[in-house]
């Protein structure tokens, strides 16, 4: 069973038992599972039983973060049963968790060399997704769904692959299927929100977030994904809510997650609107430094650029506008329109043309060269 399928089962079922009673129990007492699997290995009646005990032990070691130990255990299992596709997949999961996506891809491919296996197809699709090889991702997700159309994870990864190709309505259909198959599938809600936001359907983004965050929808939520859902909700709300509602929502999010970049961004914009650039600058210090595990969005760089302009830091402002355009080239049309209104019509709406006009605007108008993504 794959890493992602295990994670899905744990996120959609009742809490796992605290203590494993046999080697094959997937409780969260991983040290106890390792003990039991060592016992099962010693008592194994045949090669398949011995390999299963080692594979289950390796999985528990991986869950504990002991990747070297897990790899050694799983390689032992493969020496006993080299045609065991599940063990190849689990070894691929070890590499994936280590951040070695190429190694994971190789091991999922090795699994497929010995068996036409849905987990291997789905996990390899995710590896392709990490490499942004979207056509390969769609192909492998399709193979997983050929074998198991009711595989929620394969539907969700297909949705992500299609999102990368801007096939957003199709993607939403796959996310909906994943949610219908596993109503507590937290990541499917999050990625459906991303597709809806790309379509500009912001009120639907908020509705999906509210469903995902409702008590009982996700029995065992991942705090990092929950924070991301809350952040995406706030960014969508910013497109249509009143300033008072936004202030309330951003403050509530900051109370729960003090390092939420989305909440910091919204609050900083409110401070800028209130002519409090110095306070906004202080608030966004963590955003400039970067947060572990949190990715910057174009809107965040745009906010930093607005603060820089207000404080006369023109070079910093230019760099942040450039970073915003790098992440979201579609902003070039918005910036071009603003620049035209200031008397600096870009030669083209391309990011390069906009940046050239922006440079001229900053040279002439200095801090009065105000642009905004709003």
N, C-alpha and C positions, 0 to 999 in steps of 0.2 A: 504494500500500500504506500502511496506517495506521501511526501511531506505535506503538500497542499491538501490532499484528500484527508489526511489525519487532522490537519488544522481545521478543515471545514467541519469534520465530524465533531470535534471538540467545541467548535463555536456554535453549533446548531443543536447540540444535545444538552441534556442536563449535565451538571458538573460531573467530571470524571471521578471515579472513586479515588480516595486519597491514597489507598494502599493497594498495590498489586498482590493478587493471591497466587497467580501462576505467571510463568514467563510470558505468556501470550496476552495477559491483561495490559491494557494501555492506561493504567492509572498514572497519576502525576508524581508518584514516589519512584523516581527513576533509579535511585541507588538500590532500592529493594528489588526492582525489576531486574537489574543487572545481577544481583545475588541469585535470584530465582532462575535466571537464564543460564548462569554458570552451573547451577545444579542440574538443569534440564540437559545441558550439553554433556555433563558427565554421565547421565543416565540414558542418553539417546540410544534407541534401539537400532537405528539405521542412519544412513547418510542424510536423508531428507530431514529427519528429526534433529540431527546435529546441526545442519545448516540453518534450520528455522530458529533454533535456540541462539545461534550466533547472530543471525540477522536481527532478531528482536533485541538482543543485547546491544548490537551496534546502533540500532535506532534509539535506544535509551541513552547510550553514551552521547549521541549527537544532540539529543534534547538537553543534555547537561552541558553542552558546549565543548565536550571532549572530542574534538574532530580527529585528532591524531589517533586516539584510542579507537574511535568508531571505525576509521578507515582500516586500521589493522585488523579489527574483528571481522569486518565485512570481507576483506580480502581473504581471510582464513575461510569464511563461508564459501567464497567463490572457488577456492581450491578444492572444496568438497563437492560442490554442485555448480560447475562453471556455466551451466545453461539455465540458471535461475534468474529470470528477468527481474523479479522483485528485488533481489539483492543488488543487481546492477543499478536499478533505479535508486535504491537507498544509498548506495555509494555516490551516485550522482547528487543526491540531496545533501550529502556531506560536503561535497565540493561547492554546491550552490550556496550553502550556509557559510562556507568559508569565503565566499566572494569570488571563487574561481568559476566563472560562468562557462568558460571554454571547457574546463575539465568536466563540469556537470553535463554539458552538451555531449561530450564524448561518451560519457557513461550511459546517458539515456539512449544514445545511438547504439551502444553495445547491447543494451536490453532489447532493443528492437531487432537486432541481428539474430536473437534467439527466440523472440516471441512477438507476435502482433498484439501489443499490450497497451491498453488505454491509458494507464498511468504514465507510461513512458512517452507516449505521443503528447499528452497534455503537458507534462513537465518539460519536454523538449520545446514545446510551443512557447512556454514561458521563458525559456532560455533565449529563443529567437527574439522574443519581445524585448528582453533586456538588451539585446544587440541591435534593436530597432530594425530587424530584418522581417518586415511585416508580412510579406507574401509567404515566407516560410512559416511564420507564426500561424497564419490563417490555414495553411495547408495541414500542419500537424494538429491543430485544434480540430479541424474537420475530420482527420483520421480518428482522433479520440471519440468524436461524436458519432462516427460511423459504427464504432464498436459499442458505444454506450450513449445513446441520445439523451438519457436521463442523468448524465454526469454533470452536476452543477458546476464544478470547477472548470470543466472543458467549455461549457457555455460562457462562463465569466471571462476566461482568457480569450475566447473568440471575440467577445465584445471589446476587450482591450485592443486586440489586434486591429479590428475594424475601426476603432476610434482613431488609431494612429494614421489611418488612411482617409480620415474625414468621412467615413461611411457611417455617419452618426445614428441615423434612424435604424439601420440594421443592427448597430451595436446595442442600442437601447433594447431592441427585441431580445437579444441574447442575454442581456443583464436581467430583463424581466423573467426570462425562462429560468435563469439560475436562481432568482429569488423565489419563483413559484416552486422550484424543486427543493430549496433549502431556505425557508423564510428568515432564518437567522444569519444568512450569509452576509456578514458585515461589509466585506470588500466589494461585493456586487452592488450594494447601495452606493458606496463611495464612488465607484467608477461610473455608475449610471448618472450620478450627480455631475461628474466631469463632462460627460457627453451632452447632458442637457445644458450645462453652462456654455459649452461651445456653440450650441444652437441658439443661445440667448434666451432660453426658457427659464428665467431666473425664479419665477414663482414656483415652478415645478421642482426646481432644485431644492428650495426650502421645504416643500411638501415631502419630498423623498427623505430629506434629512430628518424631519420631524418624525416620520415613520420609523426610520432606522434608530432614532434615539428614544423612541417610546419604550416605557418599561415592558419587558417581556419579549420585545422583538428579537433582540440578540441576547441570548441567555448568558454568554460569557464574552462580553465585548473586549476587544483589544484596545487598551487605553490610547495607544498611538493612532489607531485608525479612528477612534471616537473623536480625538482632538482634531484630526484632519477633516472629519465630517462636519464638526462644529465650525471649523475655520471656513470651509467651502460654503456652508450655510450663511455665514456672516458676509462673505464676499458677494454672494448672490443677493442677499438682503440689501446690501449697499446700493444695488442698482435701482431700487424702487421705494425703499422705506424712508420714513421721515428722519431728519437728523436726531430728533429726540429718541426715537426707537432704536436707531443705530447706536447711539451713545449708551443706552441701557443694555443692549445686547453685547456690545464690545466690552463693557465693564464686567458683565456677568461672565463672559468667556475668560477675561483676564483674571478674575477671581479664582476660576477653576484651573486655568492653565496660564500662569503668569508669563510664560515665554511664547504664547501664541502669536505668531507673526501676523496672522490675519487680524486679530484683535488690536494689536499694536498699530497696524497700518490704518485701520478705520479710525482709531482714536487720534492718531497723528493727523489725519486729514481734517478731523473736526477741529483740532487745535490750530491748524493752518487757516481754516476758514474763519477762526476767531482771532486771527492776527497774532497768534502765539507761537511763532516759528521756533523760538529758543526752547520752549517747552517740548514742542514736537521733536526737535533735534535731540533733546535729552532722552525722550521716550524711545526713540528709534535707534539708540546706541547699540542695543543688542542685535537689531536687524542689520546694521552695518557690519558688525563683527561676524555675523552668521551664527546659526544655531545647529548643533549636531542633529542630523536626521531630518532637518527641515529644509526644504528647497525654496529658494527665492522665486517669486513670481514677477511678471512684468509690472504689475500694479504696485508692487513694493518698491521697485527701482524708480518708478514714476514718482512715488511719494517722496523718496529720498531726494530726487532731483528738484522737486518743488521746494523742499526745505532748503536745499543748497542755494537755490535762486534767491529765496527770501533772505538768506543770510549773506548773500554776495559771494558765495563760493562757486564761481562760474565754471571753472575746470571740472570740479566735482560734479556739478550739475550736468555738464555735457557728458561725462563718463556714465552717469546713471541713466540719462536718456538713451544713450547708446546701448547700455545693458538691457534696458526695457525693450528696445527694438530687436535686439538679438534674440530675446525670448519670445517676443510676439511681434513679428514683422507687420501684422495687420494694423498695429498702432501707427504705422507710417501715414495712413490716410487721415487719422485724427490729428496727428502733429502737423501734417501738411496744411490742413484746413486752418489750424490755429496760426501757423506761420504766415499763411496768406493774409489772414486778418490783420496781422501785425505789419504787413507790407513786405514780406520776404517769401515770395512765391517760389517753391522748389521747382527745379527743372523737371522733376518727375516725382511720383509718389513712392518710389522705391526707398528703402531705408537709407541708401547711400545719398540719394538726392535730398532727402529730408535732413540728413545730418549736415550736408554742405550748407543748406539754407539756415539751419540752426546755428552753425558756427558764425555765419555772417550776422545773424540776429543778435547773438550774444556779444559779438564784437561792437555792435552799434548801440544796442538798447540796454546792454548789461542785464541787471536783475529785472528790468521791465519786460524781458523776453519770456513771458510766462506761458507755458504750455501745460496742458493737463490731459490725462487719459479719460477723465470723466465726461 
